[in-house]
């Protein structure tokens, strides 16, 4: 089940394109942080309702963020600039790009389908992804400071 996206901390819609249609890494990283925050909230609700009868766990659709990101980025195809270069063999849209959400395999007698171990694994991965994005954001800010001559 997909949970609708709430507005970010600023309350305004941010695109991945900056001035003159240029790619804005900060906007994209900000969108990912928003998505991860929302996912963490949904997973926390799942854990909190682990004993609620007939509760079905929810999660955000990873493909939704991928679709948003792809709409902001233009595709980059490798070009052969020298005869000795190898051609790429990866194809777009293959099975590696499709993610299939599995159905819950355990349901309690009360109808609750929350599996705490599964939810905690997702929480841990979400926390790790969030920390990775924060680190990328920090590195980008350091590069901007260095470029402006303010140290990094």
C-alpha positions in Angstrom: 0.0 0.0 0.0 1.3 3.4 -0.9 1.0 6.3 1.6 0.5 9.7 0.0 3.5 12.0 0.1 3.3 14.9 2.6 4.9 18.3 1.9 8.5 18.7 3.1 9.7 20.8 6.1 9.5 24.0 4.0 5.9 23.3 3.0 6.7 23.9 -0.7 7.2 21.6 -3.6 10.8 21.3 -4.6 11.9 20.0 -8.0 15.2 18.4 -8.8 15.9 21.2 -11.4 17.4 24.5 -10.4 18.1 27.6 -12.3 17.7 27.3 -16.1 16.7 23.6 -15.8 20.0 22.6 -14.3 20.1 19.5 -12.0 19.9 20.5 -8.3 21.5 17.8 -6.1 20.3 19.4 -2.9 16.6 19.2 -4.0 17.0 15.6 -5.0 18.7 14.7 -1.7 16.1 16.7 0.2 13.3 14.7 -1.5 15.0 11.4 -0.6 15.3 12.6 3.1 11.6 13.4 3.1 10.7 10.0 1.6 12.9 8.2 4.2 11.3 10.2 7.0 7.9 9.3 5.8 8.8 5.6 5.5 10.2 5.6 9.0 6.9 7.0 10.3 4.9 4.3 8.4 7.2 1.6 9.8 6.8 2.9 13.3 3.0 2.7 12.9 3.4 -0.9 11.8 5.4 -1.7 14.9 3.0 0.2 17.2 0.1 -1.8 15.8 1.8 -5.2 16.1 -0.9 -6.4 18.5 -3.9 -4.7 16.8 -6.4 -7.2 15.4 -6.8 -7.3 11.6 -4.0 -4.7 11.1 -2.2 -5.0 7.8 1.3 -3.5 7.7 2.0 -0.7 5.2 5.1 0.5 3.5 6.0 3.3 1.0 6.6 2.2 -2.6 10.3 2.5 -3.4 9.4 2.7 -7.1 7.5 6.0 -6.4 10.7 7.8 -5.4 12.5 6.2 -8.4 9.8 7.5 -10.7 10.1 11.0 -9.2 13.9 11.0 -9.5 13.8 9.7 -13.1 11.4 12.5 -14.1 14.0 15.0 -12.8 17.0 13.5 -14.5 17.7 13.1 -18.2 18.9 9.7 -19.1 22.7 9.3 -19.7 23.7 6.8 -22.3 27.4 5.8 -22.6 29.0 6.8 -25.9 31.8 5.0 -27.6 34.5 7.7 -28.2 37.3 5.3 -29.2 37.2 2.1 -31.3 38.9 0.2 -28.4 36.1 1.0 -25.9 33.7 -1.8 -25.0 30.0 -1.5 -25.6 27.8 -1.6 -22.6 25.5 -4.6 -22.2 23.1 -3.5 -19.5 19.6 -3.0 -20.7 17.1 -0.5 -19.2 13.9 -1.7 -17.6 15.1 -5.3 -17.0 14.2 -7.5 -14.1 16.8 -5.9 -11.9 14.7 -2.7 -11.9 11.5 -4.3 -10.9 10.8 -4.7 -7.2 8.1 -7.1 -6.1 6.5 -6.7 -2.7 5.8 -10.1 -1.2 2.6 -10.9 0.6 2.8 -11.4 4.3 3.4 -15.1 5.0 2.5 -15.0 8.6 -0.9 -13.9 10.0 -1.9 -14.2 13.6 -5.2 -15.7 14.6 -6.5 -12.1 15.2 -5.8 -11.3 11.6 -2.7 -9.1 12.3 0.0 -9.5 9.6 2.8 -7.5 11.2 6.0 -9.4 11.5 8.2 -7.5 13.9 11.5 -8.9 12.7 10.7 -7.9 9.1 9.6 -4.4 10.2 12.8 -3.9 12.3 15.0 -4.9 9.3 13.2 -2.3 7.2 13.6 0.3 10.0 17.4 -0.4 10.2 17.8 -0.2 6.4 15.8 3.1 6.4 18.0 4.5 9.1 21.2 3.5 7.2 19.9 5.0 4.0 19.0 8.2 5.8 22.4 8.5 7.3 24.0 7.9 3.9 21.9 10.7 2.3 22.8 13.1 5.2 26.5 12.3 4.6 26.1 13.0 0.8 24.3 16.3 1.6 27.2 17.2 4.0 29.8 16.4 1.4 28.0 18.5 -1.2 27.9 21.4 1.2 31.6 21.0 1.9 32.3 21.2 -1.9 30.2 24.3 -2.3 32.0 25.9 0.7 35.4 25.0 -0.8 34.4 26.4 -4.2 33.4 29.6 -2.6 36.7 29.8 -0.8 35.3 29.4 2.7 37.0 26.1 3.5 35.6 22.6 3.6 
